Amino acid sequence: MEKFLFAFLVGGLICVIGQIMLDIFHLTPAHMTVSLVVAGAVLGGLGLYEPLIRVAGAGASVPISSFGNALVKGALSEAERTGVIGVLTGIFEVTSAGISSAIIFGFLASLLFRPKG
């Protein structure tokens, strides 16, 4: 029960931060998304995002901020293994499944549905 509560609170807090960025700072959805990805990357680089995932589980690993953490995590692990070139290859190695599925499902959705704009 405790895990669900922490997941709900942390995931909700990340969403509240995003909503505040939209409503109070009048950022576009793209700016808000990039800000959350960068925040996740910075927290991941400082070693603070993994402990948050351990405490909050899906509340921290599902929001878009975890994508930034995954980018940094992949870059750092590959950089340790192969050097500077690993920074570039590690980013794609860790996140390629998510990026590929987003492209494939986006394409399938475009075939099935008519855009309104």
N, CA, C and O of each residue as an XYZ file, in Angstrom:
468
protein
N       0.821     -1.202      0.000
C       0.000      0.000      0.000
C       0.864      1.266      0.000
O       0.539      2.268     -0.637
N       1.947      1.183      0.719
C       2.853      2.322      0.829
C       3.479      2.676     -0.523
O       3.646      3.853     -0.844
N       3.829      1.641     -1.322
C       4.417      1.867     -2.648
C       3.456      2.632     -3.551
O       3.859      3.540     -4.277
N       2.174      2.251     -3.498
C       1.178      2.921     -4.333
C       1.039      4.389     -3.951
O       0.888      5.250     -4.817
N       1.091      4.668     -2.665
C       0.962      6.043     -2.182
C       2.129      6.894     -2.668
O       1.932      8.000     -3.171
N       3.355      6.370     -2.515
C       4.528      7.128     -2.967
C       4.522      7.307     -4.485
O       4.887      8.371     -4.986
N       4.108      6.268     -5.218
C       4.029      6.380     -6.679
C       3.019      7.451     -7.069
O       3.282      8.263     -7.956
N       1.865      7.453     -6.408
C       0.822      8.442     -6.692
C       1.304      9.849     -6.366
O       1.108     10.770     -7.159
N       1.930     10.022     -5.210
C       2.365     11.359     -4.787
C       3.490     11.905     -5.672
O       3.450     13.066     -6.079
N       4.478     11.084     -5.966
C       5.605     11.563     -6.778
C       5.161     11.803     -8.220
O       5.492     12.835     -8.803
N       4.418     10.863     -8.800
C       3.908     11.058    -10.163
C       2.998     12.274    -10.237
O       3.063     13.046    -11.194
N       2.146     12.445     -9.226
C       1.269     13.612     -9.181
C       2.043     14.907     -9.049
O       1.684     15.911     -9.662
N       3.111     14.894     -8.247
C       3.930     16.098     -8.076
C       4.617     16.484     -9.382
O       4.701     17.666     -9.714
N       5.106     15.495    -10.121
C       5.725     15.789    -11.416
C       4.690     16.397    -12.361
O       4.991     17.340    -13.093
N       3.476     15.859    -12.344
C       2.410     16.408    -13.191
C       2.007     17.814    -12.759
O       1.724     18.668    -13.599
N       1.980     18.055    -11.449
C       1.648     19.392    -10.942
C       2.706     20.399    -11.388
O       2.380     21.522    -11.771
N       3.966     19.992    -11.336
C       5.043     20.880    -11.794
C       4.844     21.218    -13.277
O       4.990     22.373    -13.678
N       4.514     20.216    -14.077
C       4.253     20.460    -15.497
C       3.060     21.378    -15.708
O       3.101     22.255    -16.571
N       1.996     21.190    -14.931
C       0.814     22.034    -15.078
C       1.100     23.469    -14.655
O       0.590     24.410    -15.264
N       1.909     23.643    -13.618
C       2.296     24.995    -13.186
C       3.100     25.676    -14.289
O       2.928     26.867    -14.548
N       3.971     24.919    -14.932
C       4.756     25.491    -16.035
C       3.843     25.977    -17.156
O       4.100     27.012    -17.771
N       2.786     25.231    -17.415
C       1.848     25.623    -18.467
C       0.990     26.814    -18.052
O       0.836     27.765    -18.819
N       0.430     26.767    -16.844
C      -0.549     27.769    -16.422
C       0.063     29.075    -15.919
O      -0.419     30.156    -16.256
N       1.105     28.983    -15.127
C       1.666     30.191    -14.507
C       2.771     30.802    -15.363
O       2.812     32.018    -15.550
N       3.658     29.969    -15.878
C       4.770     30.493    -16.674
C       4.428     30.597    -18.158
O       5.228     31.096    -18.950
N       3.243     30.127    -18.532
C       2.740     30.209    -19.910
C       3.705     29.597    -20.927
O       3.894     30.135    -22.018
N       4.312     28.467    -20.556
C       5.165     27.752    -21.492
C       4.291     26.942    -22.443
O       3.175     26.555    -22.096
N       4.793     26.698    -23.612
C       4.082     25.824    -24.542
C       4.263     24.383    -24.065
O       5.185     24.103    -23.299
N       3.402     23.469    -24.503
C       3.598     22.067    -24.118
C       4.977     21.522    -24.505
O       5.551     20.711    -23.778
N       5.500     21.961    -25.631
C       6.830     21.504    -26.048
C       7.907     21.992    -25.079
O       8.803     21.232    -24.710
N       7.821     23.262    -24.666
C       8.800     23.793    -23.709
C       8.699     23.077    -22.372
O       9.719     22.777    -21.751
N       7.479     22.800    -21.925
C       7.286     22.103    -20.662
C       7.863     20.689    -20.741
O       8.520     20.235    -19.804
N       7.622     19.999    -21.846
C       8.131     18.638    -22.002
C       9.650     18.616    -22.008
O      10.267     17.780    -21.348
N      10.250     19.531    -22.752
C      11.710     19.608    -22.793
C      12.268     19.950    -21.419
O      13.297     19.404    -21.019
N      11.611     20.839    -20.696
C      12.061     21.200    -19.348
C      12.042     19.991    -18.414
O      12.966     19.808    -17.622
N      11.004     19.172    -18.500
C      10.931     17.988    -17.645
C      11.974     16.941    -18.045
O      12.540     16.273    -17.180
N      12.229     16.796    -19.336
C      13.267     15.857    -19.781
C      14.637     16.331    -19.290
O      15.431     15.528    -18.800
N      14.912     17.623    -19.419
C      16.198     18.164    -18.961
C      16.323     18.034    -17.442
O      17.394     17.697    -16.936
N      15.242     18.297    -16.716
C      15.283     18.145    -15.256
C      15.582     16.699    -14.881
O      16.372     16.448    -13.971
N      14.957     15.742    -15.574
C      15.249     14.331    -15.315
C      16.692     13.982    -15.645
O      17.322     13.193    -14.940
N      17.218     14.570    -16.720
C      18.612     14.323    -17.096
C      19.576     14.884    -16.053
O      20.556     14.233    -15.690
N      19.299     16.077    -15.580
C      20.164     16.695    -14.569
C      20.121     15.887    -13.271
O      21.157     15.599    -12.671
N      18.902     15.524    -12.847
C      18.778     14.717    -11.626
C      19.456     13.360    -11.796
O      20.083     12.856    -10.864
N      19.332     12.768    -12.984
C      20.007     11.501    -13.252
C      21.513     11.654    -13.242
O      22.218     10.798    -12.709
N      22.016     12.728    -13.821
C      23.451     12.985    -13.835
C      24.026     13.210    -12.448
O      25.177     12.865    -12.178
N      23.223     13.787    -11.576
C      23.658     14.011    -10.195
C      23.441     12.784     -9.304
O      23.808     12.788     -8.129
N      22.845     11.743     -9.872
C      22.601     10.522     -9.107
C      21.395     10.596     -8.196
O      21.293      9.817     -7.247
N      20.473     11.520     -8.462
C      19.313     11.695     -7.598
C      18.046     11.040     -8.137
O      17.093     10.843     -7.382
N      18.012     10.699     -9.415
C      16.781     10.161     -9.988
C      16.595      8.679     -9.676
O      15.465      8.244     -9.460
N      17.661      7.900     -9.646
C      17.546      6.467     -9.339
C      17.001      6.236     -7.928
O      16.132      5.380     -7.757
N      17.480      6.971     -6.902
C      16.851      6.793     -5.582
C      15.369      7.171     -5.585
O      14.572      6.565     -4.869
N      15.001      8.165     -6.383
C      13.592      8.546     -6.496
C      12.779      7.409     -7.112
O      11.654      7.153     -6.684
N      13.336      6.726     -8.110
C      12.653      5.585     -8.718
C      12.520      4.441     -7.712
O      11.491      3.766     -7.672
N      13.556      4.222     -6.904
C      13.470      3.164     -5.901
C      12.366      3.434     -4.885
O      11.707      2.501     -4.428
N      12.159      4.693     -4.529
C      11.128      5.043     -3.549
C       9.749      5.089     -4.193
O       8.787      4.572     -3.624
N       9.636      5.696     -5.363
C       8.324      5.965     -5.958
C       7.930      4.977     -7.046
O       6.772      4.978     -7.464
N       8.828      4.146     -7.517
C       8.490      3.166     -8.547
C       7.979      3.822     -9.815
O       8.641      4.690    -10.384
N       6.788      3.403    -10.262
C       6.213      3.912    -11.505
C       5.894      5.405    -11.429
O       5.814      6.068    -12.463
N       5.714      5.938    -10.234
C       5.453      7.372    -10.097
C       6.596      8.221    -10.600
O       6.398      9.374    -10.981
N       7.807      7.652    -10.603
C       8.975      8.373    -11.112
C       9.462      7.817    -12.443
O      10.122      8.528    -13.201
N       9.151      6.559    -12.741
C       9.684      5.970    -13.972
C       8.759      6.131    -15.180
O       9.211      5.945    -16.310
N       7.486      6.468    -14.986
C       6.562      6.632    -16.098
C       6.569      8.050    -16.680
O       6.521      8.179    -17.904
N       6.625      9.119    -15.880
C       6.600     10.470    -16.461
C       7.776     10.730    -17.406
O       8.781     10.020    -17.378
N       7.631     11.742    -18.229
C       8.618     12.060    -19.260
C       9.986     12.404    -18.676
O      10.994     12.289    -19.373
N      10.041     12.818    -17.427
C      11.332     13.137    -16.807
C      12.233     11.909    -16.737
O      13.456     12.046    -16.733
N      11.651     10.712    -16.681
C      12.477      9.504    -16.641
C      13.190      9.269    -17.972
O      14.210      8.581    -18.008
N      12.669      9.829    -19.064
C      13.342      9.716    -20.356
C      14.688     10.435    -20.300
O      15.682      9.925    -20.815
N      14.728     11.605    -19.685
C      15.990     12.320    -19.519
C      16.971     11.527    -18.675
O      18.165     11.477    -18.967
N      16.451     10.909    -17.626
C      17.292     10.070    -16.782
C      17.847      8.894    -17.586
O      19.022      8.554    -17.447
N      17.017      8.270    -18.425
C      17.472      7.138    -19.229
C      18.547      7.562    -20.231
O      19.498      6.820    -20.476
N      18.395      8.751    -20.807
C      19.409      9.246    -21.744
C      20.765      9.389    -21.062
O      21.786      8.943    -21.585
N      20.761     10.015    -19.890
C      22.019     10.232    -19.165
C      22.593      8.911    -18.674
O      23.800      8.684    -18.751
N      21.731      8.048    -18.175
C      22.184      6.748    -17.676
C      22.871      5.953    -18.785
O      23.938      5.382    -18.567
N      22.266      5.914    -19.973
C      22.870      5.206    -21.094
C      24.169      5.833    -21.546
O      25.137      5.133    -21.841
N      24.190      7.157    -21.601
C      25.397      7.863    -22.037
C      26.553      7.622    -21.073
O      27.681      7.375    -21.498
N      26.272      7.695    -19.785
C      27.342      7.512    -18.799
C      27.861      6.083    -18.763
O      29.066      5.861    -18.649
N      26.959      5.114    -18.860
C      27.419      3.718    -18.810
C      28.254      3.356    -20.040
O      29.260      2.656    -19.922
N      27.842      3.827    -21.213
C      28.623      3.556    -22.421
C      29.921      4.357    -22.451
O      30.926      3.887    -22.984
N      29.908      5.558    -21.885
C      31.133      6.362    -21.841
C      32.187      5.673    -20.971
O      33.378      5.712    -21.279
N      31.738      5.045    -19.889
C      32.685      4.310    -19.039
C      33.267      3.111    -19.781
O      34.435      2.765    -19.603
N      32.445      2.487    -20.610
C      32.854      1.274    -21.297
C      33.696      1.537    -22.536
O      34.709      0.871    -22.747
N      33.284      2.514    -23.372
C      33.955      2.710    -24.662
C      34.581      4.088    -24.849
O      35.200      4.340    -25.883
N      34.439      4.967    -23.894
C      35.033      6.291    -24.023
C      34.048      7.323    -24.536
O      32.836      7.178    -24.373
N      34.572      8.353    -25.150
C      33.766      9.502    -25.561
C      32.682      9.115    -26.571
O      31.567      9.632    -26.498
N      32.982      8.231    -27.495
C      31.987      7.842    -28.495
C      30.799      7.151    -27.834
O      29.695      7.155    -28.379
N      31.017      6.567    -26.681
C      29.948      5.908    -25.945
C      28.863      6.858    -25.478
O      27.728      6.439    -25.251
N      29.195      8.126    -25.333
C      28.184      9.111    -24.952
C      27.082      9.155    -26.009
O      25.898      9.197    -25.673
N      27.465      9.145    -27.268
C      26.478      9.182    -28.353
C      25.779      7.845    -28.545
O      24.558      7.799    -28.700
N      26.536      6.765    -28.537
C      25.923      5.459    -28.781
C      25.082      5.003    -27.602
O      24.074      4.323    -27.798
N      25.462      5.355    -26.397
C      24.722      4.931    -25.214
C      23.339      5.534    -25.135
O      22.407      4.892    -24.652
N      23.194      6.765    -25.606
C      21.896      7.429    -25.605
C      20.904      6.630    -26.437
O      19.763      6.427    -26.023
N      21.336      6.177    -27.605
C      20.432      5.467    -28.502
C      20.225      4.016    -28.080
O      19.156      3.445    -28.296
N      21.243      3.433    -27.484
C      21.132      2.032    -27.070
C      20.058      1.847    -26.002
O      19.286      0.891    -26.062
N      20.005      2.734    -25.045
C      19.063      2.598    -23.937
C      17.653      3.021    -24.335
O      16.684      2.420    -23.871
N      17.517      4.020    -25.164
C      16.194      4.586    -25.454
C      15.626      4.179    -26.811
O      14.540      4.629    -27.177
N      16.325      3.348    -27.557
C      15.881      3.031    -28.921
C      14.528      2.334    -28.962
O      13.746      2.581    -29.881
N      14.231      1.480    -28.005
C      12.940      0.777    -28.014
C      11.784      1.763    -27.842
O      10.775      1.664    -28.540
N      11.927      2.704    -26.923
C      10.870      3.699    -26.714
C      10.698      4.626    -27.899
O       9.574      4.949    -28.285
N      11.802      5.050    -28.472
C      11.736      5.940    -29.632
C      11.124      5.207    -30.829
O      10.279      5.756    -31.536
N      11.559      3.966    -31.048
C      11.030      3.186    -32.176
C       9.536      2.945    -32.034
O       8.790      3.098    -33.001
N       9.088      2.567    -30.837
C       7.659      2.307    -30.669
C       6.843      3.579    -30.815
O       5.723      3.527    -31.322
N       7.369      4.721    -30.386
C       6.648      5.983    -30.571
C       6.484      6.291    -32.054
O       5.422      6.748    -32.478
N       7.514      6.048    -32.839
C       7.431      6.295    -34.283
C       6.447      5.326    -34.946
O       5.611      5.734    -35.752
N       6.555      4.055    -34.602
C       5.677      3.044    -35.221
C       4.218      3.285    -34.859
O       3.359      3.283    -35.741
N       3.922      3.493    -33.575
C       2.532      3.711    -33.170
C       1.991      5.043    -33.683
O       0.803      5.155    -33.985
N       2.853      6.047    -33.784
C       2.429      7.315    -34.380
C       2.061      7.149    -35.841
O       1.076      7.720    -36.310
N       2.857      6.362    -36.562
C       2.555      6.092    -37.961
C       1.243      5.317    -38.096
O       0.410      5.648    -38.940
N       1.060      4.289    -37.270
C      -0.179      3.507    -37.325
C      -1.397      4.364    -36.996
O      -2.447      4.221    -37.623
N      -1.259      5.243    -36.026
C      -2.367      6.135    -35.681
C      -2.691      7.069    -36.839
O      -3.856      7.387    -37.076
N      -1.669      7.507    -37.557
C      -1.926      8.404    -38.701
C      -2.650      7.684    -39.837
O      -3.364      8.312    -40.620
N      -2.467      6.381    -39.924
C      -3.182      5.613    -40.942
C      -4.638      5.369    -40.554
O      -5.511      5.296    -41.420
N      -4.896      5.243    -39.265
C      -6.219      4.890    -38.787
C      -7.144      6.086    -38.563
O      -8.361      5.958    -38.690
N      -6.583      7.233    -38.234
C      -7.400      8.372    -37.852
C      -7.127      9.568    -38.757
O      -6.027      9.733    -39.284
N      -8.137     10.387    -38.920
C      -8.022     11.586    -39.750
C      -7.670     12.774    -38.840
O      -8.336     12.975    -37.824
N      -6.636     13.568    -39.180
C      -6.305     14.728    -38.360
C      -7.406     15.789    -38.400
O      -8.098     15.951    -39.406
N      -7.549     16.503    -37.291
C      -8.598     17.530    -37.209
C      -8.099     18.895    -37.629
O      -8.920     19.776    -37.885
N      -6.827     19.114    -37.710
C      -6.266     20.423    -37.989
C      -6.053     20.635    -39.404
O      -5.581     21.699    -39.805
